[in-house]
Amino acid sequence: MTQHTDLPSDLLPTTVREFLTAHVARDADTASSFLAEDAVVVDQGETFRGREEAHAFLRDAGSEFEYTTEQIGAHRVDDAHWVVTVRLEGTFPGGVADLDYRFALRNGLVAELVIANHPA
């Protein structure tokens, strides 16, 4: 059963919370440490398979822009699936974007992460 509840970040699983903290700080090494070896990361229709490819994506994504990141929502789908909505504001085209980070966890690590536009 799906449970849609807005959660403060301190109620998210530690893996999700610490991954996002590292990702927002643009610390790809630490963020990658929360990924399973066979993790799949999808962003804007591009798929990165395995921790090494995902690390390269995390290191380079958005590096040409300056932006801030703010968590504006979060919910638990089930024990293994969590969605965190973030708002980016910066120098990229459009200047503002609301994105859903859809996490699938396995054995305490991120097995899959899909980053997609938040539905309006």
Secondary structure, 3 states (H helix, E strand, C coil): CCCCCCCCHHHCCHHHHHHHHHHHCCCHHHHHCCEEEEEEEEECCEEEEHHHHHHHHHHHCCCCCCEEEEEEEEEEEECCEEEEEEEEEECCCCCEEEEEEEEEEECCEEEEEEEEECCC
